[in-house]
Amino acid sequence: MIEPAKKQATYADLVALPHNLVGEIIHGVLHAMPRPASLHARATSSLGGYLDGPFDKGRGGPGGWILLDEPELHLLGHVLVPDLAGWRRERMPTLPDVAAFELAPDWVGEVLSKSTAALDRTEKKDIYAEARVGHVWFVDPVVRVLEVLRLDGESYRVVASARDDARVRAEPFEAIELELALLWAR
């Protein structure tokens, strides 16, 4: 018996989701997840706050970046919503007034949760590699781990990992020391 062809998700399907869900379209499949729980939201907010001053605003650091929380990315036919993303200003000198970005970021930060970890570490990571995103960070607030991946040819390789209360200089933001304890603070 031949199974009927599955309907490819459309942007209209994504827009029709209830407001309490975050949606992405990956390989034509709509993925809908609940809004992040508190540990996830805290790690995302803390990391974004930590990087914003030195890298986006240039206070206490080199500047040169545009950093955003949950930007909608339209990359290679997919619709992705990373927790954090950053573009070097030489590639995106000013922030465009758009709902979604077609220019791949230079860095993506994905905070892992039970509902997103598998997708983040597989399909989304592969799409980021194909779109030539230079760095991906995986932040796990439950086990308190940061993994730093750098694009190496067609795929990523782990260039650093740290846990708990470590202090790290993690590329591409190695100009400052990141105190991981601040990401897990309750």
N, C-alpha and C positions, 0 to 999 in steps of 0.2 A: 504494500500500500504506500502510495506517495503522499507525504505530508504536504499540506498547502503551504505556499510561500508565506513567510511572515512579512507583515507590513513594516516598512522602514519608518522609524519615528521621524516626525517633522518638527520644525521649530514651533509650530502651532501646538503640538502635543506638549512641548516643554512649557510654553506660556500658559497653557490650561491647567498646569499643576496648582494645587492649593498653595497659599503663601507660606505655609509652615514646612514646605518641602523644598529642597535644593535639587534641581534637575540638571542632568548632563546627557548628551547624546554621544555614544561611543559605538563605532561600527554599526550605526543605524539603530541601535537599541537605546531606548529611554531608560535611564537609571535615576530613580528618585530616592532621596535620602532625607531623613528628618534633619531639622536644624541641629547643629552640634550641641552635645551635652556640655556641662560646665567645665570639666577638665580640658576638653578639646578647645572650647572657646577661650579659656584662660591662657592656655599655651599659645594660641594664635594671637590673641591681643598682646600678650607680653612680648612675643618675638617681634611682632610688627612695631610695637612701641620702642623696643630696644634698637632696632635697625633704622627707624625713621629719622631720628635726629642726626646721627653721624652720616648717613648715606643719602637720604632724600633731601634733608634740609641743610646738610653740611655743617651742623653744629657738633664740634668735638670729633669730627671725622672728615673724610675726603670729599663727601658729597658725590655727585655724578650719577645718581640713580633716581628713578621714579618708582616708588613702591606702593602697591595697592592691596587692599583686603578683598578677597573674593571677586576678582575681575572675571568677567565672562570672556572666554577665549574661543574664537572660531578658527581652529587650526586643522587643515587638511581634511575638511569635511566633518569634523567632530566639533561638539560644543562642550567645553570643559570649564569647570569652575574650581581652580585651585584655592587653597586657603589664603595664600599670599603669592604675589608675583612681583618681579622687579625687572625694569628695563634700564639699561645703561643710557644715559642722556645722549651719548653720541649716536645712538640708534633711534631714540625717540626724544628729541630735544625739548618738546613741550607736550603736556598732557592733552590729548585730543578730547573733545566733548562728544563722546560716543558711548553707546550702550554696551558694545562688545569690541574686542580687539582682534584684529587679524594678524598683527605683527606679533610673532612669538616672543615671549619674554626671554631675558637672559638667565633668570633664576626663578625657580618655583619652590615654594615651601608648602609641603603637604603635611598636615597634622593628622595622624592616623587615629582611627576609631574602629570599633568592631564592624560598623556598617560600611566603612570606606577602605580599610587597609588593603584588602586583597585587590580591589580595583585600582587603587593608587599605585601599588607595587608592580602591577602587571600591565594591563592595557594602557592606563594613563601614562605610566613611565615610558612605554614604548612609543606612544604618540609624541611625548615631549622629545624623545631622542630623534624621531623622524623629522620633527619641526626644528631641530637643532637648538633646543634650550640647553644652554651651557652647563647649568648646575641644577640639581634637584636635592632638596633636603627633605628627609623623612623625620618627623618629630613624633615620638610616641610618649604622650603624657602619662600613660598608665605604667609602663615599665621604665619611664624616665630616660629615654635614649634619643640621641641625635645621630643620624647617619647623613653624611655629606657625599653626594655623588657628583662626579664630573664626567661630561660627555667625552668619550675617548673613541674617536672614529664613529661607528654606527651605534654604539651602546654605551652604557654608563659603567663606571667602575667606582667602587667605594674608595674615597681618598681620606676619609676620617670618620671616626665614630667615637662617641663619648657618652657617658651616662651620669646619672645622679647629680652631684654637685660640682662636676668638673668645670674648669674654665678652659675655653678653647678659642682658637683663632681659626675660623672655618671659612674656606673660600666659597664664594668670591668676596666675602666680607671680613677677611683676615686682618684688616687695618685696625680692628678693635677686638678686644677680648670679650667673649660672650660668657656670662655666668649662667650656666644651665639651671642652677637652683631657682633663678628668678622665673623660669618658664613653668616650674612645677608648683610655685607658691600657691598656697590655699588661703 
